[in-house]
Amino acid sequence: MRAQFVLDASVAVGWLLAEEQAAVARAIADRFRDEDALVPPNWSLEVCNAVRKAVRTGRITLDTQTRLQQIILSFPIRFDPPSIERDWTTIVPLAHRLELSTYDAAYLELAMRCGVPLATLDDQLKQRARELGIQTL
């Protein structure tokens, strides 16, 4: 089995849209050669929303969106199956405790449960991960 890490949407968006931390995001994307990315069920919608917003604001074109879609579909991304029970019994309490959105708490919960590092560009999420003993990339 290939090594794994949890991929926060901020990394994919940073890489795809060449944001300020694109070099860091590209370095993480390079890991796809040797490792599979694990993502929570909400990951795809988060990335799609950021790309849609970039089209809506004129930052990228629809042609670029199509090209980005092809790139994302080529990545070895494994989706964690949704679980309503886990959402309510684990993720929501974690979000309350750490004062995070449930979306961000889902990344932390997945990294903790699987015992793998978290790749994120979000400073608050990095800090919370460190507090929980989760390695960050």
HELIX and SHEET records of a PDB file:
HELIX    1   1 ALA A    9  LEU A   16  1                                   8    
HELIX    2   2 ALA A   22  ASP A   30  1                                   9    
HELIX    3   3 ARG A   31  ARG A   33  5                                   3    
HELIX    4   4 TRP A   43  ARG A   56  1                                  14    
HELIX    5   5 LEU A   62  SER A   74  1                                  13    
HELIX    6   6 ILE A   84  ARG A   86  1                                   3    
HELIX    7   7 ASP A   87  ILE A   91  3                                   5    
HELIX    8   8 VAL A   92  LEU A   98  1                                   7    
HELIX    9   9 THR A  102  CYS A  114  1                                  13    
HELIX   10  10 ASP A  123  GLU A  131  1                                   9    
SHEET    1   A 4 ILE A  77  PHE A  79  0                                        
SHEET    2   A 4 GLU A  35  VAL A  39  1                                        
SHEET    3   A 4 ALA A   3  LEU A   7  1                                        
SHEET    4   A 4 LEU A 118  ALA A 119  1                                        
END                                                                             
